Amino acid sequence: MGKMKTRKSIIKRFKFTKTGKVLRRRAFRRHLNVKKSTKRKARLSRIVKVEKNYAKKIKKVLGR
């Protein structure tokens, strides 16, 4: 049986902490920012932790 290939798109979208938590960026920050408030844009720029059930799936795909 061959090796499981790593999903490159997932590696680019998620970061992992040393304790095993999965981090992601928030959506809706790429364009159409003129009509969004400064407060909203600041909140969208923060990195957040992925929920446990999704984190488990992400780790499984990456073979962690």
ABEGO torsion letter per residue (X at the ends): XBBBBBBAAAAAABBBBAAGBBBBBBBGAABGAAABBAAAAAAAABBBBBBAAAAAAAAAAAGX
